[in-house]
């Protein structure tokens, strides 16, 4: 098992270019996440203070579940893409922050697909700008995760439908609490 200090993290990520919508192509499922969650995606927006607004969405049983949070560089002086993501839970009582690590382990030059992990290696995400990813690229990202010490047998592909759902016309899932649990197993 590789130790957690030697995980290779991308350097010099241009956060402005990284912003926007990413679709979850595959991830390590969490026991907190609904098994039937589909069309899972994340949308990032740079705030004026340099932090990032995070919106995570998924659809389960025809309803949209979502949670919002803030991401920021773990060490502002470092050029490594190690972010912290903070969610406030429950959403209607914004006093309990849940913080997790978000390490960019791979990002292509065009900012079209990314591999995200964290030091414990309990969580892994493969993200893409399109809601489908070329199999060859997918395999390359899986191989990279393996090299970094992840048990890639736990990866499960996320169902994405065409066309992707519109956020505005979806009935909201008022529970939504599974999101914050699923992300960091807290």
C-alpha beads as a LAMMPS data file, in Angstrom:
LAMMPS data file: protein, C-alpha beads

186 atoms
185 bonds

1 atom types
1 bond types

-500.0 500.0 xlo xhi
-500.0 500.0 ylo yhi
-500.0 500.0 zlo zhi

Masses

1 110.0

Atoms # bond

1 1 1 0.000 0.000 0.000
2 1 1 1.467 3.347 -0.998
3 1 1 1.613 5.679 1.948
4 1 1 -0.546 8.744 1.933
5 1 1 2.322 11.200 1.850
6 1 1 3.516 10.203 -1.595
7 1 1 0.291 10.556 -3.544
8 1 1 0.974 12.561 -6.664
9 1 1 -1.197 15.653 -6.845
10 1 1 -1.546 17.940 -9.865
11 1 1 0.366 21.224 -9.599
12 1 1 -0.521 24.628 -10.991
13 1 1 -4.230 24.099 -11.647
14 1 1 -5.851 27.199 -13.123
15 1 1 -8.923 27.385 -10.904
16 1 1 -10.697 29.707 -13.323
17 1 1 -10.462 27.059 -16.059
18 1 1 -11.487 24.340 -13.620
19 1 1 -14.777 26.055 -12.839
20 1 1 -18.063 25.008 -14.410
21 1 1 -19.917 21.714 -14.569
22 1 1 -18.403 18.260 -14.162
23 1 1 -20.294 14.982 -14.512
24 1 1 -19.523 12.026 -12.272
25 1 1 -18.518 9.150 -14.532
26 1 1 -17.612 6.766 -11.716
27 1 1 -16.935 6.824 -7.986
28 1 1 -16.452 4.663 -4.938
29 1 1 -20.045 4.159 -3.754
30 1 1 -20.785 5.161 -0.208
31 1 1 -23.195 3.395 2.097
32 1 1 -24.867 6.760 2.656
33 1 1 -25.597 7.368 -1.007
34 1 1 -28.851 6.244 -2.617
35 1 1 -28.083 3.176 -4.719
36 1 1 -30.314 4.506 -7.477
37 1 1 -28.681 7.943 -7.700
38 1 1 -28.168 8.945 -11.338
39 1 1 -27.016 11.993 -13.309
40 1 1 -24.721 12.971 -10.459
41 1 1 -22.759 16.141 -11.170
42 1 1 -20.870 19.008 -9.584
43 1 1 -20.849 22.658 -10.585
44 1 1 -18.076 24.971 -9.395
45 1 1 -18.079 28.760 -9.427
46 1 1 -15.237 31.031 -8.348
47 1 1 -16.238 33.514 -5.648
48 1 1 -14.778 37.013 -5.509
49 1 1 -12.741 36.119 -2.422
50 1 1 -11.001 33.272 -4.258
51 1 1 -13.036 30.493 -2.648
52 1 1 -15.186 28.206 -4.786
53 1 1 -18.926 27.731 -4.595
54 1 1 -19.757 24.013 -4.888
55 1 1 -23.119 22.619 -5.974
56 1 1 -23.486 18.826 -5.980
57 1 1 -26.619 17.335 -7.534
58 1 1 -28.011 13.872 -8.049
59 1 1 -31.354 12.464 -9.116
60 1 1 -32.998 9.662 -7.173
61 1 1 -36.506 8.372 -7.795
62 1 1 -37.081 11.247 -10.198
63 1 1 -36.230 13.858 -7.577
64 1 1 -33.241 16.155 -7.463
65 1 1 -31.121 16.042 -4.340
66 1 1 -28.440 18.670 -3.870
67 1 1 -26.065 20.185 -1.382
68 1 1 -23.995 23.343 -1.537
69 1 1 -20.660 24.115 -0.022
70 1 1 -17.414 26.028 -0.302
71 1 1 -14.012 24.826 -1.449
72 1 1 -10.694 26.513 -0.789
73 1 1 -7.018 25.700 -1.135
74 1 1 -5.737 23.732 1.838
75 1 1 -2.471 25.689 1.669
76 1 1 -2.701 28.981 -0.237
77 1 1 1.078 29.082 -0.645
78 1 1 1.325 25.651 -2.280
79 1 1 0.843 25.128 -6.008
80 1 1 -0.547 21.631 -5.411
81 1 1 -4.238 21.113 -6.185
82 1 1 -5.217 20.109 -2.670
83 1 1 -8.563 21.622 -1.771
84 1 1 -10.759 21.437 1.287
85 1 1 -14.509 21.307 0.748
86 1 1 -16.805 22.480 3.500
87 1 1 -20.518 21.640 3.595
88 1 1 -22.894 22.974 6.205
89 1 1 -25.330 20.417 7.552
90 1 1 -28.144 20.098 7.731
91 1 1 -28.769 22.617 4.933
92 1 1 -31.494 24.489 6.826
93 1 1 -29.328 24.854 9.931
94 1 1 -26.014 26.161 8.616
95 1 1 -23.899 25.826 11.709
96 1 1 -22.165 22.444 11.450
97 1 1 -19.462 22.388 8.811
98 1 1 -18.395 19.039 7.403
99 1 1 -14.980 19.307 5.840
100 1 1 -13.344 16.881 3.458
101 1 1 -10.281 16.657 1.253
102 1 1 -10.456 17.113 -2.510
103 1 1 -7.153 16.272 -4.187
104 1 1 -6.839 16.553 -7.964
105 1 1 -4.777 13.492 -8.908
106 1 1 -5.055 13.925 -12.653
107 1 1 -6.320 16.634 -14.984
108 1 1 -5.810 16.695 -18.743
109 1 1 -4.379 19.790 -20.419
110 1 1 -7.762 20.824 -21.806
111 1 1 -9.512 20.494 -18.422
112 1 1 -11.946 17.933 -19.847
113 1 1 -11.545 15.055 -17.395
114 1 1 -10.218 14.681 -13.889
115 1 1 -9.419 12.132 -11.206
116 1 1 -10.195 13.231 -7.647
117 1 1 -9.181 11.458 -4.481
118 1 1 -8.165 12.110 -0.903
119 1 1 -5.434 10.942 1.458
120 1 1 -7.337 8.106 3.128
121 1 1 -8.077 6.591 -0.316
122 1 1 -11.619 5.763 0.797
123 1 1 -13.126 8.044 -1.827
124 1 1 -12.422 8.413 -5.518
125 1 1 -14.191 10.226 -8.329
126 1 1 -13.757 10.239 -12.084
127 1 1 -15.208 13.447 -13.506
128 1 1 -15.760 14.654 -17.061
129 1 1 -17.083 17.793 -18.758
130 1 1 -19.295 15.566 -20.935
131 1 1 -21.649 13.091 -19.316
132 1 1 -19.912 10.234 -21.129
133 1 1 -16.214 9.463 -21.168
134 1 1 -14.282 7.663 -23.871
135 1 1 -13.458 4.133 -22.621
136 1 1 -9.769 4.546 -23.418
137 1 1 -9.521 7.700 -21.295
138 1 1 -11.549 6.041 -18.539
139 1 1 -9.107 3.125 -18.417
140 1 1 -6.185 5.545 -18.273
141 1 1 -7.698 7.297 -15.233
142 1 1 -8.407 3.960 -13.536
143 1 1 -4.782 2.949 -14.139
144 1 1 -3.579 6.230 -12.616
145 1 1 -5.755 5.652 -9.529
146 1 1 -4.305 2.159 -9.199
147 1 1 -0.769 3.550 -9.315
148 1 1 -1.681 5.917 -6.494
149 1 1 -2.740 3.006 -4.275
150 1 1 -6.532 2.974 -4.755
151 1 1 -8.519 -0.265 -4.809
152 1 1 -10.092 0.340 -8.213
153 1 1 -12.308 -2.755 -7.928
154 1 1 -14.591 -0.549 -5.805
155 1 1 -15.253 1.883 -8.674
156 1 1 -18.849 1.951 -9.830
157 1 1 -19.961 3.745 -12.956
158 1 1 -22.620 6.414 -12.527
159 1 1 -25.670 6.276 -14.789
160 1 1 -25.945 9.432 -16.895
161 1 1 -28.951 9.979 -19.166
162 1 1 -29.172 11.869 -22.448
163 1 1 -29.964 14.658 -22.441
164 1 1 -28.896 15.504 -18.882
165 1 1 -31.761 16.732 -16.671
166 1 1 -32.491 20.431 -16.388
167 1 1 -32.020 21.662 -12.852
168 1 1 -34.962 24.021 -12.946
169 1 1 -37.735 21.613 -13.807
170 1 1 -36.810 18.939 -11.284
171 1 1 -38.815 18.374 -8.113
172 1 1 -36.482 18.876 -5.168
173 1 1 -35.611 16.113 -2.767
174 1 1 -36.279 17.791 0.550
175 1 1 -34.231 15.231 2.496
176 1 1 -30.942 15.656 0.669
177 1 1 -28.968 14.825 3.802
178 1 1 -27.388 11.747 2.244
179 1 1 -25.166 14.001 0.122
180 1 1 -22.994 15.374 2.850
181 1 1 -22.679 11.955 4.445
182 1 1 -21.825 10.313 1.165
183 1 1 -19.078 12.699 0.264
184 1 1 -16.895 12.191 3.263
185 1 1 -18.486 9.381 5.201
186 1 1 -18.849 11.610 8.217

Bonds

1 1 1 2
2 1 2 3
3 1 3 4
4 1 4 5
5 1 5 6
6 1 6 7
7 1 7 8
8 1 8 9
9 1 9 10
10 1 10 11
11 1 11 12
12 1 12 13
13 1 13 14
14 1 14 15
15 1 15 16
16 1 16 17
17 1 17 18
18 1 18 19
19 1 19 20
20 1 20 21
21 1 21 22
22 1 22 23
23 1 23 24
24 1 24 25
25 1 25 26
26 1 26 27
27 1 27 28
28 1 28 29
29 1 29 30
30 1 30 31
31 1 31 32
32 1 32 33
33 1 33 34
34 1 34 35
35 1 35 36
36 1 36 37
37 1 37 38
38 1 38 39
39 1 39 40
40 1 40 41
41 1 41 42
42 1 42 43
43 1 43 44
44 1 44 45
45 1 45 46
46 1 46 47
47 1 47 48
48 1 48 49
49 1 49 50
50 1 50 51
51 1 51 52
52 1 52 53
53 1 53 54
54 1 54 55
55 1 55 56
56 1 56 57
57 1 57 58
58 1 58 59
59 1 59 60
60 1 60 61
61 1 61 62
62 1 62 63
63 1 63 64
64 1 64 65
65 1 65 66
66 1 66 67
67 1 67 68
68 1 68 69
69 1 69 70
70 1 70 71
71 1 71 72
72 1 72 73
73 1 73 74
74 1 74 75
75 1 75 76
76 1 76 77
77 1 77 78
78 1 78 79
79 1 79 80
80 1 80 81
81 1 81 82
82 1 82 83
83 1 83 84
84 1 84 85
85 1 85 86
86 1 86 87
87 1 87 88
88 1 88 89
89 1 89 90
90 1 90 91
91 1 91 92
92 1 92 93
93 1 93 94
94 1 94 95
95 1 95 96
96 1 96 97
97 1 97 98
98 1 98 99
99 1 99 100
100 1 100 101
101 1 101 102
102 1 102 103
103 1 103 104
104 1 104 105
105 1 105 106
106 1 106 107
107 1 107 108
108 1 108 109
109 1 109 110
110 1 110 111
111 1 111 112
112 1 112 113
113 1 113 114
114 1 114 115
115 1 115 116
116 1 116 117
117 1 117 118
118 1 118 119
119 1 119 120
120 1 120 121
121 1 121 122
122 1 122 123
123 1 123 124
124 1 124 125
125 1 125 126
126 1 126 127
127 1 127 128
128 1 128 129
129 1 129 130
130 1 130 131
131 1 131 132
132 1 132 133
133 1 133 134
134 1 134 135
135 1 135 136
136 1 136 137
137 1 137 138
138 1 138 139
139 1 139 140
140 1 140 141
141 1 141 142
142 1 142 143
143 1 143 144
144 1 144 145
145 1 145 146
146 1 146 147
147 1 147 148
148 1 148 149
149 1 149 150
150 1 150 151
151 1 151 152
152 1 152 153
153 1 153 154
154 1 154 155
155 1 155 156
156 1 156 157
157 1 157 158
158 1 158 159
159 1 159 160
160 1 160 161
161 1 161 162
162 1 162 163
163 1 163 164
164 1 164 165
165 1 165 166
166 1 166 167
167 1 167 168
168 1 168 169
169 1 169 170
170 1 170 171
171 1 171 172
172 1 172 173
173 1 173 174
174 1 174 175
175 1 175 176
176 1 176 177
177 1 177 178
178 1 178 179
179 1 179 180
180 1 180 181
181 1 181 182
182 1 182 183
183 1 183 184
184 1 184 185
185 1 185 186
